[in-house]
Amino acid sequence: MSSALTDVRRSTVAEAAVERPDRKKKPPTLRKARTFYLFVAPWVLGFVGLTVFPLGYAFWLSLTDSDGLSPRTHFVGFQNYIDIFHDPLTLSSLAKTGMFALVTVPLSILAGLLLAVMVNQPIRARGLFRALIYLPAVVPPVGAALTFRLIFDRDAGAANGILSTLGANPITWLVDPNARYVLYALVLWGCGGSMIISLAGLQDIPRELLEAAQVDGASYWQSFTRITVPLLSPVILFQVITGMIGSLQSFAPLLLSSGSLSGAGAVPQGNYLYMIHVFAQYFSASRFGYASAMLWLLFAVILLVTLLIIKVSARTVFYTVEPEGSK
């Protein structure tokens, strides 16, 4: 009897010893959650430190009269935002920025699409042509602006050199009213990025559709306008949105006029865009509060423009796969 009780006690102790480690183990879901937060922590810290905090601080500055130097600032509420709508130079620069975006974005997309159609043809050295056309898109903005300054320099530029060879008088390209055309040329020169995106969209179109249209007697133009362009509409929408966001924040006139991020006063009035005015308010006038309010206004404008484009494009964009939630 005693031996039987001893065996039962031993088995109970053994079972308890086996079960103890299992009790100490953490649930799989908790371990997965810890692993997830461990991996996502660097991004979260970077997002909070480099995005959320600067945005919050900029909004606080927009409610003050800070000059960026004095430790004492005064809370002025929304007075900076009110002053924006009474500043003719700010409103003028915003209007010029809108016109700049309306001109350069469609031209860049159209040029990129035409180049994509050309290099998508079965021609020799097609890869070389694609690389050469895309190359300007990877040139740093400062380098591209300096290159155009040298090309369109009045005294030693290549553009006036060609004009003198043809017997024409030299043109002062980098001042009003010609400066805006040089700016447009600078933007179009980098349309290789749009070409690559359009080329990817073209290569995603099923060839069977184009061949079926050709068999049915459709011309190349009909196939392009009724098959290629509708199937490219999501790609075009993406380029319109990103192009508008980039154009509304453009610093190209400042780089083109001075070759560096300084000397906003050297920018011709025709190229005096909104971000140039923001830069001048920050670092020339030391109106940090006012400039921060200008940036928040620009953020609101970009958000509204983006939402408007998405709303308008709802009936003109065709997806091969229907987006979720569209039913």
BELMO-V422570 format. One line per field, one symbol per residue. psi: psi as a letter, one per 20 degrees, with the letter a starting at -180 (. if undefined). A space follows every 10 residues. Layout:
psi: ???
This chain:
psi: ghhghghggg hggghhhhhg hhhhqqqhhg ghgggghghi gggggggghi ggghgghhhg hijrkqjigp ipqppjckhh hhhgijohhg hghgghgghg ghghghgggg ghgghghgii qmrqkghghg ghhhghhjpq hgggghghhh gjqhhjqhgh ggghhjjqqq pnhjrqjihh hhgghgghhk jhghggghgh hgiipphhgh hhhghijqrg gghghigggh hihhgggghg ghgggghikp jghghhhijr lrlhiipqhh jnrghghggh hgigikmhgg hhhghhghgh gggggghggg ghihiippph ppqqji.
